[in-house]
Every structure is written in structure tokens, then in C-alpha cells.
Amino acid sequence: AELLFVTDFSSLCSSLCCQCGVPIPPNPANMCVGCLRAQVDITEGIPKQGTLHFCKQCERYLQPPGTWIQCTLESRELLALCLKKIKASLSKVRLIDAGFIWTEPHSKRLKLKLTVQKEVINGAVLQQAFVVEYIIQSQMCEDCHRIEAKDFWKAVVQVRQKTLHKKTFYYLEQLILKHRLHQNTLRIKEIHDGLDFYYSSKQQAQKMVDFLQCTVPSRSKSSQRLISHDIHSNVYNYKSTFSVEIVPICKDNVVCLSPKLAQSLGNMSQICVCIRVTSTIHLIDPSTLQIAEIDGNTYWRHPFNSLFHPKQLEEFIIMDINRVQEKKKGAGAGARSNKHTLAEAWVQKTSELNTDHQYFCCTHLGHILNPGDLVLGFDLANCNLNDEFANKMNPHSIPDVVLIKKSYDRTKRQRRRNWKLKELERDREGTDTDDERQYQDFLEDLEEDEAIRKNVNIYRNADVPVESDTDDDGPPRISLAEMLEDLHISQDATGGEGANMMT
């Protein structure tokens, strides 16, 4: 009975709209909602259209006055950016809800549905929903404009290595590609003894220098030059230069250590072979299999040079070889390699096969060499060693021949190679046949050294058919399990500039 009383009371207290005469519940404006909206528009003054500037190169939106921010479609960041465009107009109303209305991805249109409230006649609160449409206009940001100009830079990293071989740079190039450190460069220029990386900010260049110091044994120094100075705002404009010098030692180099350094490394022989260059220099004593690692700081305190150039490698043939059991370690000797086998070999130069002149040597390649194999090495017995430490050594301590690596048919290796590497886009001064030979040497090193191969992205070459590897005595090959599929992303079938905005 109480509920009926209230219902009847409310029907008795209904009033008529002062405009159209429709019965309505009593309200302060004494008007129905339709007439109230006809009399008052709470969205008046709020723009129903707007413009957003989008950079297609870096896929960022302009946030006035000069900030470019990364936003995905229908994200909270993009919604906040759109609302900031009409923030001043929304100050007179109360924003209740805001959200995106789906539009075609290639239409370059963004639509927002907003719900607002505002107090109108005699304290009545009116709520209304409306749509604001934004047009996406393409505009290149300043950073991308400088990149396209290719002549604006604020910092440069000059990487140098005083050697005739570029194996270290080929390895460094793959590391840069794997860690994507080339994305922020404005330009990469290749010169005769190194690379130059140009950047738009000093922080990006410093990041590159830190990466190089953690990747290869090197040392660096920096300098800066004043370009301009605003005396009113006290703003200085500098151009910074970072010089990075990599140690002049490459893989397969024969080096002569100083007596003090050799003693500190476990009394190893002064004549050693560099088997690998990563963040440290990996050395092996071919007469004892003793190994050592030298970092950049140690090298610059006790510098040493390579005794030979790669072009001085000579071809030998194994006449006889005998594996040697593990020798007794001397006092203070360091660790020995478990991946190599010590052997004593009689070798003869292929250019002297018509003579009986043979050489005796100890080698660390006993696990892959057999009588009749061809091997590359250096002849120390018939050369003049122009080295500070080698000239002071006892002649009986210097081996006659140092074997470096087994020789295979290069043409056959290239024909069977079913993988490839990516390269940096850079400005070249010019390439010659020697550069191609050095690059092939680097590819062969990847096939022979698994430790270096783990740090490199190797891609499957679909142009070369897959062959079953039945030749056990052939050159080392990279298995399919270690290769990556090269990803090719084609343009969307619908095409257009809007597709880039959705990426």
C-alpha cells in the first residue's frame, strides 16, 4: 500500500514541459530533455575536428610544441594526445567518458566519442555525447629530416685498427647488426683502415663506444669542438669526436710476447698463435697447447705486434705426423686447451717438392692433420724477423715453422656454402679483390670456429640447395640448426601510406 501511495503521488506531482507540453517529472528547468537540448548546447565551443601530425619515417606523433612521441593506434597515450588538443575547450564542461571509434586503418582518420556534463538552466545537469574527428597529416620530424640530409651530425665514432686484414671489422659488423646498434646512426662511412659512425647526439655515440669496449679489446679517447654559442641563453653547441683504436692483432697472427708478459701468463713461450679475437685476445702456444687471454688494458701496458702479414702464408704438405701425449707442466704453467691436440710433424713446402728439404715443427692442429694434408703456415727459418722481442730471443727457442690452419679447396667451399650474412649499409671508398679474399677468409673462420659463430646471426641461403654432408674428410660446414630463416616482409596488399602508420 505504501508503494502504491508513492507511485500515485509521483503521478500526481508530474508537470508539463513549458515548451511542448509533454508530462515530465519535475525538474529545475521545467523542460523536457529534447527541448532543453534544443535550447542549450553544452558542446558549443568544443571543436569537432582536429589535426594530428605523424612522421612516417619514425612513426611518431607530434606533441606540441616540438616533442615527438611514440603511440600505437587506440592506445592510452594517443588518447591523451588527442584530448590535449581540445583541453582548453573542455575546461567549461565535465568529461565523463572518452574512447575511440573504429576507423579504417588506411583512412588517416581518428574518431573520438566524448561524453560530457554541464549544469544548465536553474541548476539542471545535462549530459551529452558527441564525436570529434582528427585528420592524420604527414610531417617529417627534425630527427628524420637530419637523417635524410646525411650531412648533419653532432658526434662521430672513429673506429681504427692498424692492420692489413679486416677480419676483426667483419666480426664487429656482425655484432653491431645482431644488437641493432646501427639503427641510430645517421651515416656509416668506410675508409681504408676503419669505419666512421655518425650520430645526432653525443649520448648515442657514447653508447656505441661502450659497446665497442665490451666487444673487442680497444682503447678510446674523446674530444669536442665548439660550433656555436648563444650568449643570451648560455647554450653551447659542440661536435664530439670519439676515437676507438682496436688492438692490431687478428686471428691466425703469429706474435712474439715480451719476456715479462710471457712469464705473467704462466711461463708460456714467447712465440704464440692468435686463435681468436673477441673481447680478449686468445693465444695458444703451439709447442705446449698452453692458452692465455689478454684483455685490452694488459695489451696496451705490454704491447706486441704480429710477426707476419696474412699474405706471407705459405702452403706446406704433411709428410709425417705423430700425436704427442700430454707433456708434463712446468712450474707455474697455465691452463691448456682441450680442443686441440699436440703433435710433431715433418712438413715440406709445396714449392720445394722437387727437393729433399723438410722442416720439423710442433703444432696444435694434431686433431685435424694427417699425412698428405695441405696446411698453411709461416716459415720462420728463412725470414728476417724485424721484431724487438724476437731479435733478443735465443735462436734455438724460435721454431722453424708455425702451422696455422688446414688448407681446403676454396672453390668447392664457396659452391657448397648454403648460408649468408647481412651487411651494414655504408659508404665505401672502393672495393678490390683483396677485400673479397679477406671476406672469404672470415666466412671460412666462421665455419671452423664454433665459439665465434655463436655471436653471429647466420641466415639460410635459399638459392643454394641443401646437400647431405657425406664427405667426412671435407671442410667444416655449418649445420642447418645454427641458421636463421631470412625474414622478408612484403607490403600490405591494401598498400598505401596508412599501412606504415599501423606497423
C-alpha positions in Angstrom: 0.0 0.0 0.0 3.0 2.3 0.7 4.5 1.7 -2.7 1.2 2.4 -4.4 0.9 5.6 -2.4 4.3 6.7 -3.6 3.5 5.8 -7.2 0.3 7.6 -7.2 1.9 10.6 -5.5 4.6 10.8 -8.2 2.0 10.7 -11.0 0.0 13.4 -9.3 3.2 15.6 -9.0 4.2 15.4 -12.7 4.3 18.7 -14.6 4.1 19.8 -18.2 7.0 20.9 -20.3 6.9 24.7 -20.8 7.8 24.3 -24.4 6.0 21.3 -25.8 3.5 20.4 -23.0 4.7 16.8 -22.5 4.2 15.5 -19.0 7.6 15.2 -17.3 8.9 14.7 -13.8 9.5 18.0 -12.1 13.0 19.5 -12.8 14.5 22.9 -12.1 14.4 23.9 -15.8 10.7 22.8 -16.2 11.6 21.4 -19.7 11.9 18.0 -21.2 15.3 16.8 -22.3 14.5 17.3 -26.0 13.5 20.9 -25.5 16.4 21.5 -23.1 18.9 20.3 -25.7 17.2 22.4 -28.4 17.6 25.5 -26.2 21.1 24.8 -24.8 24.1 23.1 -26.5 26.7 22.2 -23.9 29.2 21.2 -26.6 29.2 24.7 -28.1 32.8 25.9 -28.3 34.3 22.4 -28.4 35.9 21.8 -31.8 34.5 18.8 -33.7 37.6 18.4 -35.9 41.3 18.5 -35.4 44.7 17.6 -36.9 47.5 15.3 -35.8 50.9 15.3 -37.4 52.5 11.9 -38.0 56.1 11.2 -39.1 56.1 8.2 -41.5 59.8 7.6 -41.1 60.0 7.0 -37.3 56.2 6.5 -36.8 55.8 9.1 -34.1 53.2 11.8 -33.4 53.9 15.5 -32.8 53.1 16.7 -29.3 53.2 20.5 -29.5 55.3 22.5 -29.3 58.2 20.3 -30.5 58.1 16.8 -28.9 57.6 13.7 -30.9 56.2 10.7 -29.1 55.7 7.0 -30.0 52.0 5.9 -29.9 50.1 2.9 -31.1 46.6 3.1 -32.5 43.8 3.2 -29.9 46.4 3.4 -27.1 46.1 5.4 -23.9 49.0 7.6 -25.0 47.3 8.5 -28.3 44.0 9.2 -26.5 45.8 11.6 -24.1 47.4 13.3 -27.0 44.1 13.9 -28.7 42.4 15.2 -25.6 45.3 17.7 -25.1 44.4 19.2 -28.4 40.9 20.3 -27.0 41.9 20.6 -23.4 41.2 24.3 -23.2 37.7 23.8 -24.7 36.8 21.1 -22.2 37.5 23.3 -19.2 33.9 24.5 -19.1 32.4 21.1 -19.1 32.9 17.9 -17.1 34.4 15.0 -19.1 32.7 11.7 -18.2 33.9 9.3 -20.8 36.2 9.2 -23.8 37.1 6.4 -26.3 38.0 5.6 -29.9 35.5 4.7 -32.6 36.9 2.2 -35.0 38.0 3.6 -38.4 39.6 2.1 -41.4 43.4 1.8 -40.8 44.3 3.4 -44.1 41.7 6.3 -43.8 44.1 8.5 -41.9 41.2 9.4 -39.6 40.8 9.1 -35.9 37.4 9.4 -34.2 36.8 10.0 -30.5 33.5 9.6 -28.8 33.3 12.0 -25.8 30.6 12.2 -23.1 30.4 15.5 -21.1 28.1 17.0 -18.4 27.3 20.6 -17.7 25.0 22.5 -15.3 22.4 24.5 -17.3 19.2 26.4 -16.6 18.3 26.7 -12.8 20.9 24.0 -11.8 19.8 21.2 -14.1 22.7 18.9 -15.2 22.6 17.9 -18.9 24.7 15.0 -20.3 25.6 14.8 -24.0 27.8 12.6 -26.2 29.5 13.8 -29.4 32.2 12.7 -31.8 35.5 14.5 -32.6 37.3 13.6 -35.8 41.1 14.0 -36.2 42.8 14.1 -39.6 46.3 12.5 -39.7 48.7 14.7 -41.7 52.2 13.5 -42.6 55.1 15.7 -41.5 58.8 14.7 -41.2 60.2 15.2 -37.8 63.5 17.1 -37.3 65.5 13.9 -36.5 64.4 12.1 -39.6 65.0 15.3 -41.6 68.6 15.3 -40.4 69.0 11.6 -41.2 67.7 12.1 -44.8 70.0 15.1 -45.2 73.0 12.9 -44.3 75.2 15.9 -43.5 74.1 16.8 -40.0 75.8 15.2 -37.1 76.8 16.1 -33.6 79.1 13.1 -32.7 81.2 10.7 -34.6 82.9 7.5 -33.5 86.1 6.7 -35.5 87.0 3.0 -35.2 90.5 2.2 -36.3 92.8 -0.9 -36.5 96.3 -0.6 -37.8 96.4 -3.9 -39.7 96.3 -5.1 -43.3 93.5 -7.6 -42.6 89.8 -6.7 -41.8 88.8 -9.9 -40.0 88.1 -8.0 -36.8 85.9 -5.5 -38.6 83.9 -8.2 -40.3 83.3 -9.8 -36.9 82.4 -6.4 -35.4 80.0 -5.7 -38.2 78.0 -8.8 -37.4 77.9 -8.0 -33.7 76.5 -4.5 -34.5 73.9 -6.0 -36.7 72.9 -8.6 -34.1 72.5 -6.0 -31.3 70.9 -3.4 -33.7 73.3 -0.6 -32.8 73.3 0.7 -36.3 69.7 1.9 -36.2 70.5 5.3 -34.6 73.4 6.1 -37.0 73.0 9.0 -39.4 75.7 7.6 -41.7 78.3 4.9 -41.8 81.5 5.6 -43.8 84.1 3.0 -44.6 87.7 4.1 -45.1 90.9 2.3 -45.7 91.7 1.4 -42.0 88.4 1.6 -40.2 84.8 2.8 -40.0 83.2 6.1 -39.0 79.8 6.2 -37.3 77.9 9.5 -37.3 75.2 10.3 -34.7 72.8 13.1 -33.9 73.6 13.1 -30.2 76.6 12.6 -28.0 74.7 10.0 -25.8 74.2 7.7 -28.8 77.9 7.9 -29.7 78.9 7.2 -26.1 76.7 4.1 -26.1 78.5 2.9 -29.2 81.9 3.4 -27.6 80.8 1.5 -24.5 79.7 -1.4 -26.7 83.0 -1.5 -28.6 85.0 -1.6 -25.4 82.9 -4.5 -24.2 83.2 -6.4 -27.5 86.7 -6.0 -28.8 90.0 -5.2 -26.9 90.4 -1.5 -27.6 91.1 1.9 -26.1 89.3 5.2 -26.7 89.7 9.0 -26.3 87.3 11.8 -27.0 87.5 15.5 -28.0 84.9 18.2 -28.8 84.9 21.3 -30.9 82.7 24.4 -30.2 80.4 25.2 -33.1 78.2 28.0 -31.8 77.4 29.8 -28.5 74.2 31.7 -27.6 75.3 34.3 -25.0 71.7 35.1 -24.1 70.6 31.6 -23.2 74.1 30.3 -22.4 73.6 27.4 -24.8 76.7 25.8 -26.3 76.7 23.7 -29.5 79.6 21.2 -29.7 80.6 18.5 -32.1 82.2 15.5 -30.3 84.7 13.0 -31.8 85.4 9.6 -30.2 88.5 7.8 -31.4 88.5 4.0 -30.7 91.7 2.1 -31.5 91.4 -1.7 -31.7 94.4 -3.8 -30.9 96.4 -4.6 -34.1 96.1 -8.3 -33.7 93.8 -10.6 -35.8 93.0 -14.2 -35.9 95.8 -16.5 -37.2 98.5 -14.0 -36.4 101.9 -15.2 -35.1 103.0 -12.9 -32.3 106.1 -12.6 -30.1 105.4 -11.6 -26.5 107.7 -9.7 -24.2 109.5 -11.9 -21.6 107.7 -10.2 -18.8 104.3 -10.7 -20.3 105.0 -14.4 -21.2 106.1 -15.1 -17.6 103.0 -13.5 -16.2 100.8 -15.7 -18.4 102.2 -18.9 -16.9 105.7 -19.1 -18.4 104.4 -19.8 -21.8 106.5 -19.5 -24.9 107.1 -16.1 -26.4 106.1 -17.3 -29.9 102.3 -17.8 -29.9 99.4 -18.0 -32.3 96.3 -15.9 -32.0 93.4 -18.4 -32.4 90.5 -15.9 -31.7 89.8 -12.2 -31.0 86.6 -11.5 -29.0 86.6 -9.2 -26.0 90.1 -10.5 -25.3 93.0 -11.9 -27.4 93.1 -15.7 -27.2 96.6 -17.1 -27.6 97.9 -20.6 -27.8 101.4 -22.0 -27.5 101.8 -24.4 -30.4 104.5 -26.4 -28.6 102.7 -27.0 -25.3 98.9 -26.2 -26.0 99.1 -23.6 -23.2 96.4 -21.0 -23.7 96.0 -17.4 -22.4 93.7 -14.5 -22.7 94.9 -10.9 -22.9 92.5 -8.0 -22.4 92.8 -4.5 -23.8 94.4 -3.0 -20.7 97.0 -5.7 -20.5 97.9 -5.3 -24.2 98.4 -1.6 -24.0 100.7 -2.0 -21.0 102.7 -4.7 -22.7 102.2 -4.1 -26.5 103.4 -6.6 -29.1 103.0 -6.9 -32.9 102.3 -9.6 -35.4 105.4 -11.1 -37.0 103.9 -11.8 -40.4 101.2 -10.5 -42.7 98.5 -12.8 -43.9 99.9 -12.6 -47.5 103.1 -14.3 -46.2 101.3 -17.6 -45.5 102.9 -20.5 -47.3 101.5 -23.9 -48.2 103.1 -27.0 -46.7 102.3 -30.7 -47.1 102.4 -33.0 -44.1 105.0 -35.7 -44.8 104.7 -37.4 -41.3 102.8 -36.5 -38.1 102.9 -38.1 -34.7 100.5 -37.2 -31.9 102.2 -36.4 -28.6 100.9 -37.4 -25.2 100.3 -34.6 -22.8 103.6 -33.1 -21.7 104.4 -32.5 -18.1 103.5 -29.0 -17.0 106.3 -26.7 -15.9 106.4 -24.6 -12.8 103.7 -22.0 -12.8 102.2 -23.2 -16.1 98.8 -22.1 -17.0 95.7 -23.9 -18.5 95.9 -26.0 -21.6 93.4 -26.3 -24.5 91.1 -29.3 -24.6 90.0 -28.6 -28.2 93.5 -29.0 -29.7 95.9 -31.9 -30.0 99.6 -31.6 -29.7 101.6 -33.2 -32.5 105.1 -33.3 -34.0 105.2 -33.1 -37.8 107.6 -33.2 -40.7 106.4 -30.8 -43.4 107.7 -29.7 -46.8 106.8 -26.7 -48.8 104.7 -27.4 -51.9 107.0 -25.1 -53.8 110.0 -27.3 -52.9 108.6 -30.8 -53.7 111.5 -31.4 -56.1 113.9 -31.1 -53.2 114.5 -33.1 -50.0 114.3 -30.1 -47.7 111.9 -30.8 -44.9 111.0 -28.9 -41.7 110.3 -30.3 -38.2 107.8 -28.4 -36.0 105.3 -28.8 -33.2 101.7 -28.0 -33.9 98.4 -27.6 -32.1 96.4 -29.0 -35.1 97.1 -32.6 -34.5 93.4 -33.4 -34.3 92.7 -32.5 -37.9 96.0 -33.1 -39.7 97.0 -36.4 -41.4 99.9 -37.3 -43.7 99.3 -35.8 -47.2 97.2 -32.9 -46.0 97.9 -29.4 -47.1 98.3 -26.8 -44.4 99.1 -23.1 -44.3 101.9 -21.7 -42.1 104.7 -19.3 -41.7 108.4 -20.1 -42.4 110.5 -18.6 -39.5 113.7 -20.3 -40.5 114.2 -18.4 -43.8 112.9 -15.0 -42.9 114.2 -11.8 -41.2 112.2 -11.2 -38.0 112.1 -7.4 -37.6 110.7 -7.5 -34.1 112.0 -6.1 -30.8 111.4 -9.2 -28.7 112.1 -11.8 -31.4 115.6 -10.4 -32.1 116.5 -10.8 -28.4 115.3 -14.4 -28.2 117.6 -17.5 -28.2 117.6 -18.8 -31.8 117.1 -22.3 -30.6 113.8 -21.2 -28.9 112.4 -20.0 -32.2 110.6 -22.8 -34.2 111.4 -23.3 -37.9 107.7 -23.4 -39.0 104.5 -22.4 -37.3 101.4 -24.1 -38.8 98.2 -22.0 -38.8 95.3 -23.9 -40.4 94.4 -26.7 -42.7 94.1 -25.8 -46.3 90.9 -26.7 -48.3 89.7 -26.2 -51.8 88.2 -22.7 -51.6 86.1 -23.0 -54.8 84.4 -26.1 -53.5 83.7 -24.5 -50.2 82.1 -21.5 -51.9 79.9 -23.7 -54.1 78.6 -25.7 -51.1 78.1 -22.8 -48.8 74.3 -22.6 -48.2 74.3 -19.7 -45.8 74.9 -16.0 -45.9 75.4 -12.9 -43.7 73.9 -9.5 -43.6 76.0 -6.3 -44.1 75.8 -2.8 -42.9 74.7 -0.1 -45.3 77.7 2.2 -45.5 79.5 4.5 -47.9 82.5 2.7 -49.4 85.6 4.3 -50.8 86.1 1.3 -53.2 86.4 -2.4 -53.0 89.1 -4.6 -54.6 89.8 -8.3 -55.0 91.8 -8.3 -51.7 88.8 -7.2 -49.8 86.8 -10.1 -51.3 89.6 -12.6 -50.4 89.6 -11.3 -46.8 85.8 -11.6 -46.5 86.1 -15.2 -47.7 88.7 -15.8 -45.1 86.3 -14.5 -42.5 83.5 -16.8 -43.7 85.8 -19.8 -43.5 86.7 -18.8 -39.9 83.0 -18.9 -39.0 82.8 -22.4 -40.4 85.8 -23.6 -38.5 85.3 -21.8 -35.1 82.1 -22.5 -33.3 82.8 -20.1 -30.5 82.8 -17.1 -32.9 79.8 -18.5 -34.7 77.6 -18.3 -31.6 77.9 -14.4 -31.6 76.8 -14.1 -35.3 73.4 -14.3 -36.9 73.7 -16.7 -39.8 70.9 -16.9 -42.4 69.8 -19.7 -44.6 70.6 -19.0 -48.3 67.6 -20.4 -50.2 69.4 -20.0 -53.6 71.8 -22.9 -52.7 70.2 -26.4 -52.4 70.7 -28.4 -49.3 73.2 -31.2 -49.7 73.6 -34.2 -47.5 77.0 -34.0 -45.9 78.5 -37.3 -46.6 82.1 -36.1 -47.0 83.6 -36.6 -43.6 87.0 -35.5 -44.7 85.8 -32.4 -46.3 85.9 -28.8 -45.0 83.9 -27.9 -41.9 80.3 -26.9 -42.5 77.6 -25.1 -40.6 74.6 -27.2 -39.7 71.0 -26.1 -40.6 70.2 -26.0 -36.9 72.5 -23.0 -36.5 70.9 -21.0 -39.3 68.1 -18.5 -39.2 65.4 -18.0 -41.8 65.8 -14.7 -43.6 62.5 -12.8 -43.0 61.1 -10.8 -45.9 58.1 -8.6 -45.1 56.2 -7.6 -48.2 54.0 -4.5 -48.3 50.3 -5.0 -47.3 48.0 -5.9 -50.1 45.9 -2.8 -49.4 49.1 -0.7 -49.7 49.1 3.0 -49.1 50.8 5.3 -46.6 48.4 4.2 -43.8 50.0 0.8 -43.7 53.2 2.3 -42.4 51.3 4.0 -39.7 49.9 0.7 -38.4 53.3 -1.0 -38.3 
